[in-house]
Amino acid sequence: MSKRPSLIGGLTLPGSEAREAVTDRPTEAAPEAPAPKAVGRRARPEIVHTSVYLPREVHRRLREIAFTRDVKVHDIIMEGIDEALRKHGHPSVDALKVGAKRGE
């Protein structure tokens, strides 16, 4: 049994002819260009992205709290991080942000 043909396979989009002309040329050993940056995003070296795995019910409750207070779940999580830092004798999140901006 063969594959069913794609509904959009035969469509030609405006400007696609120019792309085909560029891609039909044989490629030479040209130096690789750096990957383009995402549009609208600025570099933020002082920010580290991380993931948090939460039980579904915990996430649901955090969303409920955030909705009730008209804030984002991120804000609720940052409050918890702030409390954990203080509990262990560290400066608050805001104090650490200011210190990082000054280069301390």
Summary of the structure (lengths in Angstrom):
residues: 104
radius of gyration: 24.7
end to end distance: 66.6
largest distance: 67.5
contacts: 134
relative contact order: 0.05
helix: 46%
strand: 0%
